[in-house]
């Protein structure tokens, strides 16, 4: 490579919490290369709260798994630090003694149904967007808190602190209460101009007093935790939102490339030093989430491989590779859906909901696992092409490459469909970008990596990326089918 990055060897633990699976990853930097090793993997503990009927996270069990993973990682070789990143918007309430108040409700719970309409009746969408730059999703913290204020105001009366999920994990490890900036932006409560909590939006959410700290920057050393051996390691806040950490490690090569963080959700966007909050961005429902090092992740949330995860579960969890192979053998563009329709957020049956959507919109009902999976993959690729067009309209210049990162980058069929639909080359990989970005930000805080540019150079040097070029033309009639029913849905 001609240049060695990384001034000294360092070893950190990156806690990468997804809404489906959590991992404790040990990241080692030596001789300008990063290696990753999985110390512990677990299903993210979730249950139905008997008192409320809510879908909730088992916060104590998550912390226990993380501590177990840290001990396993430490047993292999000494750690220097740990940092946690998670999905956005969800939180834990604590009282003045640091005890949890109420359950940590999962964002897919239906308690927020109708809350966007209730909240925006009191402050218009345009004004909320002007203040926050954040896209409207019914699970945003703003609407979760409004639902709590309506159904369980006593929780907010008792609470003295609101910690987003990574903030809570850092508190459980270090005892330090903080709110990290990138995860804070997902709430739709942070004022973009002041980079602090908007008092009018806090009132709109039902908070009679502030429960959050002024946000800290990613890469802040919070404190220390003690391991069973008696050794202490630093607790460092990375980009607390997993998307911010993933984009930090994305091997972007210039401003004309888009990233596509592909997993349970697909987050597609561009990295920018300025937010996009004009009329077009508002109309497209584009989010300007906080990134690292003063950047914004200008993006769109797409339902992603959640649909496939649910299909697999309902079909008895067939092997993912065999399901992709069955989809590859199914006819192309046979049936299409709008992946972002809210009915797909958490239905009782994903298979039945997809079939019902197809019937409602005059599409053939996909029959069998292969056709069902192909319907999802085809529709996601067309959705990616639509978002690419929206990003190009905002920028006024074309996107020349899409970089797919995360677990979904291993799906060769979807990668090829994305290249074909977007009509540009696609680069797939690295897979573990959230954990890599998390680790790199810790290493920057420890002084082992000097800059974000160097971090990305190390990632490019350490992990292979596969290039995929368009090979097939998507028929215009197919694109028109997708445009027709997505236009119908957006008008509802």
FIMI-200588 format. One line per field, with one value per residue (C-alpha): x, z, y; residue in three letters. Coordinates in Angstrom, 1 decimal, always signed. Example, Ala and Ser with C-alpha at 12.3 -4.5 7.8 and 13.67 -1.06 7.14 Angstrom:
// FIMI-200588
east <- c(+12.3_+13.7)
up <- c(+7.8_+7.1)
north <- c(-4.5_-1.1)
rest <- c(ala_ser)
This chain:
// FIMI-200588
east <- c(+0.0_+3.0_+1.9_+1.4_-1.5_-2.0_+0.7_+0.6_-1.0_-4.3_-7.1_-10.7_-14.1_-16.8_-20.3_-22.5_-26.2_-28.8_-32.4_-32.1_-28.6_-26.0_-22.2_-19.1_-16.3_-12.6_-10.8_-7.0_-5.0_-1.4_+1.0_-1.7_-4.3_-7.5_-8.6_-11.9_-12.9_-16.3_-16.1_-19.8_-23.0_-26.5_-30.1_-31.2_-33.4_-37.0_-40.3_-43.9_-44.3_-47.1_-48.2_-48.6_-48.6_-45.8_-43.0_-39.9_-36.2_-34.7_-32.2_-30.6_-30.1_-28.5_-26.0_-25.3_-24.5_-22.2_-20.3_-20.0_-18.6_-16.1_-14.8_-14.4_-12.6_-10.3_-9.5_-7.9_-5.9_-6.0_-8.5_-7.8_-11.4_-15.1_-17.7_-21.4_-23.5_-27.1_-30.2_-31.8_-34.7_-35.2_-34.4_-34.4_-35.8_-34.0_-35.0_-32.8_-31.1_-30.3_-33.1_-35.0_-38.5_-40.9_-39.8_-37.7_-40.3_-39.2_-39.7_-41.9_-44.5_-47.8_-48.3_-47.2_-49.8_-51.5_-49.0_-47.5_-50.9_-51.6_-48.2_-48.2_-51.7_-49.9_-46.8_-46.8_-44.5_-42.7_-41.7_-40.6_-38.5_-37.0_-35.9_-34.5_-33.9_-35.1_-37.5_-40.9_-41.1_-43.8_-41.3_-39.2_-38.5_-40.7_-43.8_-42.7_-42.6_-45.9_-47.4_-45.9_-47.2_-50.7_-50.6_-48.1_-47.4_-46.3_-43.2_-42.2_-43.0_-40.7_-37.9_-34.8_-32.8_-33.5_-30.7_-30.8_-29.9_-26.1_-26.1_-27.7_-25.2_-22.3_-23.9_-24.3_-20.6_-19.1_-21.7_-21.5_-24.7_-24.4_-26.3_-24.2_-24.8_-25.4_-28.0_-29.6_-30.3_-32.5_-35.0_-36.4_-36.0_-32.6_-32.4_-30.1_-29.0_-28.1_-27.1_-29.0_-32.5_-35.3_-37.4_-40.6_-40.2_-39.6_-42.9_-44.6_-43.3_-44.8_-41.7_-42.3_-38.6_-35.4_-34.3_-31.3_-27.8_-26.3_-25.0_-21.4_-19.4_-18.6_-15.2_-15.6_-13.9_-16.7_-14.9_-13.7_-15.1_-13.5_-13.3_-13.3_-9.5_-9.4_-8.1_-9.8_-10.5_-11.8_-15.5_-15.6_-18.7_-18.3_-21.0_-23.8_-26.1_-25.0_-25.5_-23.1_-20.5_-21.1_-20.7_-17.5_-15.9_-17.5_-14.6_-16.2_-14.0_-15.3_-18.5_-20.3_-20.7_-23.7_-23.6_-26.2_-26.0_-27.8_-29.2_-32.5_-32.9_-31.4_-30.1_-29.2_-27.6_-24.6_-22.2_-22.3_-20.7_-24.0_-27.6_-30.3_-33.5_-35.1_-38.5_-37.3_-35.7_-38.8_-41.0_-38.7_-38.8_-35.0_-33.2_-30.2_-28.9_-25.7_-22.5_-19.0_-16.4_-18.9_-20.6_-24.2_-25.6_-28.2_-30.3_-33.5_-34.8_-35.9_-37.5_-34.6_-34.0_-36.5_-39.0_-36.8_-36.1_-39.8_-40.5_-37.7_-39.2_-42.7_-41.4_-39.5_-36.2_-34.9_-31.2_-30.7_-28.5_-31.0_-33.8_-31.6_-31.0_-34.7_-35.3_-32.6_-34.4_-37.8_-39.0_-37.6_-40.0_-42.9_-44.5_-43.6_-44.4_-43.6_-41.2_-41.6_-45.4_-46.1_-48.1_-44.7_-43.3_-44.5_-47.4_-48.7_-47.8_-45.3_-46.2_-49.9_-49.3_-47.2_-49.9_-52.6_-50.6_-50.1_-53.8_-54.7_-52.4_-53.2_-49.9_-49.6_-49.5_-46.0_-46.5_-43.8_-40.6_-38.6_-41.2_-41.8_-38.1_-37.7_-40.6_-38.8_-35.3_-36.7_-38.7_-35.8_-33.6_-36.2_-36.6_-32.8_-33.0_-35.8_-33.8_-30.7_-32.8_-34.0_-30.4_-29.3_-32.2_-31.1_-27.4_-28.0_-25.2_-25.3_-24.4_-21.6_-21.3_-23.3_-21.2_-23.2_-21.9_-23.1_-24.4_-26.6_-23.5_-23.1_-26.3_-24.9_-28.4_-29.5_-26.2_-26.6_-30.2_-29.1_-26.5_-29.0_-31.8_-29.5_-27.5_-24.2_-21.4_-21.9_-19.1_-20.0_-18.3_-16.9_-19.5_-18.8_-18.8_-20.7_-18.3_-15.3_-16.5_-17.1_-13.6_-12.0_-13.6_-12.3_-8.9_-9.0_-9.9_-7.0_-4.6_-3.8_-5.5_-5.1_-8.1_-11.3_-9.5_-6.8_-9.4_-11.0_-7.6_-7.0_-10.4_-9.7_-6.2_-7.7_-10.8_-11.6_-14.4_-16.2_-17.2_-20.4_-21.4_-24.8_-25.5_-29.2_-31.7_-34.7_-37.7_-39.4_-42.7_-41.4_-40.2_-43.6_-45.4_-43.3_-43.8_-47.5_-48.3_-45.7_-47.3_-50.7_-49.4_-47.7_-51.0_-52.8)
up <- c(+0.0_+0.4_+3.7_+7.1_+9.1_+12.8_+15.1_+17.6_+18.3_+20.1_+20.9_+21.6_+22.0_+19.7_+21.0_+17.8_+18.9_+16.2_+16.9_+15.9_+17.0_+19.3_+19.0_+21.0_+18.5_+19.4_+17.0_+16.8_+15.0_+14.2_+11.4_+9.7_+9.5_+11.5_+12.3_+13.8_+15.9_+17.3_+21.0_+21.6_+19.6_+21.0_+19.9_+21.2_+24.2_+23.8_+25.3_+25.7_+28.9_+31.0_+32.6_+29.4_+26.5_+24.9_+23.0_+25.1_+25.3_+28.2_+29.2_+32.0_+29.9_+27.1_+29.6_+31.0_+27.5_+26.8_+30.1_+29.2_+25.8_+27.2_+29.6_+26.7_+24.6_+27.5_+28.1_+24.6_+24.9_+27.0_+25.9_+25.9_+25.7_+24.8_+23.0_+22.1_+19.1_+18.5_+16.5_+16.9_+18.7_+21.6_+25.2_+28.9_+31.6_+34.9_+38.2_+40.4_+41.9_+38.5_+38.6_+35.5_+35.2_+33.1_+30.4_+27.4_+24.7_+21.3_+18.3_+16.4_+19.1_+17.9_+20.7_+18.3_+15.7_+14.9_+17.0_+14.1_+13.2_+16.9_+17.4_+14.0_+14.7_+17.4_+15.4_+11.7_+9.9_+8.0_+11.3_+13.0_+9.9_+9.8_+13.4_+13.2_+9.6_+10.6_+8.5_+9.8_+11.1_+13.4_+15.8_+16.3_+20.0_+19.7_+19.0_+21.5_+24.3_+23.2_+23.4_+26.9_+28.0_+26.9_+28.3_+31.2_+32.3_+35.7_+34.1_+32.9_+36.3_+38.0_+35.5_+35.9_+32.9_+29.4_+28.0_+24.4_+24.1_+23.6_+26.3_+28.7_+27.9_+28.5_+31.8_+32.8_+32.1_+33.5_+35.7_+33.6_+32.4_+29.0_+25.7_+22.5_+19.5_+16.6_+18.5_+19.8_+16.3_+15.6_+18.2_+16.2_+19.3_+18.7_+17.2_+14.1_+14.5_+18.2_+18.3_+21.6_+22.7_+21.3_+24.3_+22.2_+20.9_+24.4_+25.5_+22.4_+23.4_+26.9_+28.9_+31.6_+32.3_+30.4_+30.9_+28.6_+28.9_+26.3_+23.6_+23.6_+20.5_+19.2_+20.3_+23.8_+26.6_+29.2_+32.0_+32.9_+33.7_+35.9_+34.5_+36.7_+36.6_+38.3_+35.1_+34.0_+30.5_+29.1_+28.0_+24.9_+23.1_+19.3_+16.9_+19.2_+16.2_+14.3_+11.0_+12.0_+12.9_+9.7_+7.5_+9.4_+8.2_+4.7_+2.2_+0.4_-2.4_-3.2_-2.9_-5.8_-4.1_-2.1_+0.8_+1.4_+4.8_+4.3_+7.1_+9.0_+7.7_+4.5_+5.1_+1.8_+1.6_+1.2_+3.6_+3.6_+5.5_+5.2_+5.8_+3.1_+4.5_+1.5_+0.1_-2.0_+1.0_+3.1_+0.2_-0.1_+3.7_+3.7_+7.1_+8.1_+10.9_+12.8_+11.5_+13.0_+12.7_+12.0_+9.0_+8.3_+7.1_+4.6_+4.1_+3.6_+5.8_+3.7_+5.3_+4.2_+4.9_+7.9_+5.3_+4.5_+8.2_+8.9_+5.9_+7.0_+10.5_+9.2_+6.8_+9.6_+9.2_+5.9_+5.2_+3.9_+1.1_-0.2_+0.0_-2.1_-4.6_-4.8_-5.5_-8.2_-9.9_-9.7_-12.6_-12.5_-11.7_-11.3_-8.3_-6.7_-3.4_-1.8_+0.9_+2.9_+3.4_+7.1_+7.0_+6.7_+9.9_+12.3_+10.9_+12.5_+9.2_+6.7_+4.1_+4.3_+4.4_+1.2_-0.5_+0.6_-0.7_-4.1_-4.4_-3.4_-6.0_-8.9_-8.7_-9.0_-5.6_-5.2_-4.6_-2.7_-0.9_-4.0_-5.6_-2.2_-1.6_-5.3_-4.8_-1.9_-3.6_-6.8_-4.9_-2.7_-5.8_-7.4_-4.1_-4.0_-7.5_-6.5_-3.5_-5.7_-7.9_-4.9_-3.7_-7.2_-7.3_-4.0_-5.0_-8.6_-9.7_-10.4_-8.1_-9.8_-7.4_-4.6_-1.8_-0.1_+3.4_+6.3_+6.3_+3.3_+1.1_+1.1_-0.9_-4.5_-6.1_-4.4_-5.2_-8.9_-8.9_-7.2_-9.9_-12.6_-11.1_-10.2_-13.5_-11.8_-10.4_-6.9_-4.5_-1.8_+1.6_+4.2_+6.0_+9.6_+9.0_+12.2_+14.4_+12.3_+12.6_+16.3_+16.7_+14.6_+16.6_+19.8_+18.3_+17.3_+20.9_+22.1_+19.7_+17.6_+14.5_+13.6_+11.4_+9.7_+6.4_+7.9_+9.4_+6.0_+4.5_+7.1_+6.4_+2.6_+3.3_+5.6_+3.9_+0.4_-1.6_-4.5_-7.5_-9.4_-12.7_-14.3_-16.7_-17.4_-18.2_-16.0_-18.4_-18.3_-17.8_-14.5_-13.3_-14.2_-12.2_-9.2_-9.7_-10.1_-6.8_-4.8_-6.0_-4.9_-1.5_-0.9_-1.6_+1.2)
north <- c(+0.0_+2.3_+3.8_+2.2_+3.5_+3.1_+4.4_+1.5_-1.9_-1.7_-4.1_-3.0_-4.6_-3.4_-4.2_-4.3_-4.6_-5.3_-5.6_-9.3_-10.3_-8.8_-9.5_-8.7_-8.3_-8.1_-5.7_-5.8_-3.1_-4.0_-3.1_-1.0_-3.7_-4.4_-8.0_-8.8_-11.9_-12.7_-13.3_-13.8_-13.8_-13.9_-13.3_-9.9_-10.7_-9.5_-10.5_-9.5_-7.4_-9.1_-5.8_-3.7_-6.2_-4.2_-5.8_-4.9_-5.4_-7.4_-4.7_-6.7_-9.8_-7.7_-6.2_-9.7_-11.0_-8.1_-8.6_-12.3_-11.4_-9.0_-11.6_-14.0_-11.5_-10.5_-14.2_-14.4_-11.2_-8.0_-5.3_-1.6_-0.4_-1.1_+0.8_+0.1_+0.9_-0.1_+0.5_+4.0_+5.6_+3.2_+4.1_+3.3_+5.5_+5.7_+7.3_+9.4_+6.3_+4.8_+2.2_+1.4_+3.0_+1.0_-1.4_-0.5_-0.7_-2.0_+0.3_-2.2_-2.2_-0.9_+1.7_+4.4_+3.7_+7.1_+9.1_+11.0_+12.4_+13.3_+15.0_+16.9_+18.2_+20.3_+21.2_+20.9_+18.4_+21.2_+22.9_+19.7_+18.9_+22.4_+22.1_+18.5_+17.5_+14.1_+11.9_+10.9_+7.3_+6.3_+4.7_+7.9_+8.7_+11.7_+9.5_+6.8_+9.4_+10.9_+7.4_+7.0_+10.3_+9.2_+5.7_+5.7_+9.3_+8.0_+6.6_+10.1_+11.6_+9.1_+9.3_+11.6_+10.3_+9.1_+7.0_+5.7_+2.1_+2.6_+5.3_+2.8_+0.1_+2.5_+3.5_-0.2_-0.7_+2.5_+4.1_+7.3_+8.9_+10.5_+11.0_+10.5_+12.8_+10.3_+8.3_+11.5_+12.7_+9.6_+10.8_+13.7_+15.8_+17.3_+20.8_+20.7_+24.3_+24.2_+20.5_+20.4_+19.3_+21.4_+22.6_+22.9_+19.3_+18.0_+19.5_+18.1_+14.7_+15.0_+15.8_+18.4_+18.6_+17.7_+14.1_+14.1_+15.5_+17.8_+15.3_+14.3_+13.7_+10.2_+9.2_+10.6_+8.6_+8.2_+6.3_+2.8_-0.6_-3.3_-6.8_-9.9_-10.1_-6.7_-5.0_-1.8_-0.9_+2.4_+2.8_+4.9_+6.1_+5.4_+6.5_+5.2_+4.7_+1.7_+3.5_+6.3_+3.7_+1.7_+4.8_+5.7_+2.5_+2.5_+2.6_+5.6_+7.0_+10.5_+12.5_+10.8_+7.4_+6.4_+3.9_+1.2_-0.3_-3.6_-5.7_-5.9_-2.4_-0.9_+2.6_+4.3_+7.7_+9.9_+11.4_+15.2_+18.1_+20.0_+18.8_+18.7_+20.2_+21.9_+21.3_+18.4_+16.6_+17.2_+15.8_+12.7_+12.2_+12.2_+12.1_+14.1_+11.9_+12.8_+11.2_+11.2_+13.9_+16.7_+14.9_+14.1_+10.8_+12.0_+8.9_+7.0_+4.2_+1.1_-1.9_-4.1_-7.8_-7.7_-9.0_-12.0_-12.6_-12.8_-15.0_-17.4_-17.6_-18.3_-21.0_-22.8_-20.9_-22.4_-21.9_-18.4_-19.5_-22.1_-19.4_-17.1_-19.9_-20.6_-16.9_-16.8_-19.7_-17.9_-15.6_-12.1_-9.2_-11.6_-9.8_-6.4_-4.7_-1.4_-2.6_+0.6_+0.3_+0.4_-2.8_-4.6_-3.1_-5.8_-7.9_-11.0_-12.9_-11.4_-14.1_-13.3_-9.5_-9.7_-11.8_-9.4_-6.4_-8.1_-8.8_-5.2_-3.7_-6.1_-7.9_-11.7_-13.4_-15.0_-18.7_-20.6_-19.6_-18.8_-16.6_-14.9_-14.1_-13.0_-10.6_-9.0_-8.9_-7.4_-4.8_-3.8_-3.3_-1.1_+0.8_+1.4_+2.8_+5.1_+6.4_+6.8_+9.0_+11.1_+11.6_+12.6_+15.2_+16.6_+16.8_+17.9_+15.5_+11.7_+8.9_+6.9_+3.9_+2.3_+0.7_-2.0_-2.7_-4.9_-8.4_-7.9_-7.3_-11.1_-11.6_-11.9_-12.0_-8.8_-7.1_-7.9_-6.8_-3.5_-2.9_-3.6_-1.5_+1.4_+1.2_+1.8_-0.4_-1.8_-2.6_-5.2_-5.2_-5.1_-7.1_-6.0_-2.2_-1.3_-3.1_-1.8_+1.8_+1.3_+0.0_+2.7_+5.4_+3.9_+3.6_+7.3_+8.2_+6.1_+7.9_+4.8_+6.1_+9.8_+10.6_+9.3_+9.2_+7.0_+4.8_+4.2_+3.6_+0.9_-0.7_-0.7_-2.2_-4.9_-6.2_-7.3_-5.6_-7.2_-5.1_-5.9_-4.3_-4.0_-7.0_-6.8_-4.0_-3.6_-3.4_+0.1_-1.7_-3.1_+0.3_+1.7_-0.9_-0.1_+3.7_+3.2_+1.5_+3.3_+6.6_+5.2_+4.3_+7.7_+9.4_+7.6)
rest <- c(unk_unk_unk_unk_unk_unk_unk_unk_unk_unk_unk_unk_unk_unk_unk_unk_unk_unk_unk_unk_unk_unk_unk_unk_unk_unk_unk_unk_unk_unk_unk_unk_unk_unk_unk_unk_unk_unk_unk_unk_unk_unk_unk_unk_unk_unk_unk_unk_unk_unk_unk_unk_unk_unk_unk_unk_unk_unk_unk_unk_unk_unk_unk_unk_unk_unk_unk_unk_unk_unk_unk_unk_unk_unk_unk_unk_unk_unk_unk_unk_unk_unk_unk_unk_unk_unk_unk_unk_unk_unk_unk_unk_unk_unk_unk_unk_unk_unk_unk_unk_unk_unk_unk_unk_unk_unk_unk_unk_unk_unk_unk_unk_unk_unk_unk_unk_unk_unk_unk_unk_unk_unk_unk_unk_unk_unk_unk_unk_unk_unk_unk_unk_unk_unk_unk_unk_unk_unk_unk_unk_unk_unk_unk_unk_unk_unk_unk_unk_unk_unk_unk_unk_unk_unk_unk_unk_unk_unk_unk_unk_unk_unk_unk_unk_unk_unk_unk_unk_unk_unk_unk_unk_unk_unk_unk_unk_unk_unk_unk_unk_unk_unk_unk_unk_unk_unk_unk_unk_unk_unk_unk_unk_unk_unk_unk_unk_unk_unk_unk_unk_unk_unk_unk_unk_unk_unk_unk_unk_unk_unk_unk_unk_unk_unk_unk_unk_unk_unk_unk_unk_unk_unk_unk_unk_unk_unk_unk_unk_unk_unk_unk_unk_unk_unk_unk_unk_unk_unk_unk_unk_unk_unk_unk_unk_unk_unk_unk_unk_unk_unk_unk_unk_unk_unk_unk_unk_unk_unk_unk_unk_unk_unk_unk_unk_unk_unk_unk_unk_unk_unk_unk_unk_unk_unk_unk_unk_unk_unk_unk_unk_unk_unk_unk_unk_unk_unk_unk_unk_unk_unk_unk_unk_unk_unk_unk_unk_unk_unk_unk_unk_unk_unk_unk_unk_unk_unk_unk_unk_unk_unk_unk_unk_unk_unk_unk_unk_unk_unk_unk_unk_unk_unk_unk_unk_unk_unk_unk_unk_unk_unk_unk_unk_unk_unk_unk_unk_unk_unk_unk_unk_unk_unk_unk_unk_unk_unk_unk_unk_unk_unk_unk_unk_unk_unk_unk_unk_unk_unk_unk_unk_unk_unk_unk_unk_unk_unk_unk_unk_unk_unk_unk_unk_unk_unk_unk_unk_unk_unk_unk_unk_unk_unk_unk_unk_unk_unk_unk_unk_unk_unk_unk_unk_unk_unk_unk_unk_unk_unk_unk_unk_unk_unk_unk_unk_unk_unk_unk_unk_unk_unk_unk_unk_unk_unk_unk_unk_unk_unk_unk_unk_unk_unk_unk_unk_unk_unk_unk_unk_unk_unk_unk_unk_unk_unk_unk_unk_unk_unk_unk_unk_unk_unk_unk_unk_unk_unk_unk_unk_unk_unk_unk_unk_unk_unk_unk_unk_unk_unk_unk_unk_unk_unk_unk_unk_unk_unk_unk_unk_unk_unk_unk_unk_unk_unk_unk_unk_unk_unk_unk_unk_unk_unk_unk_unk_unk_unk_unk_unk_unk_unk_unk_unk)
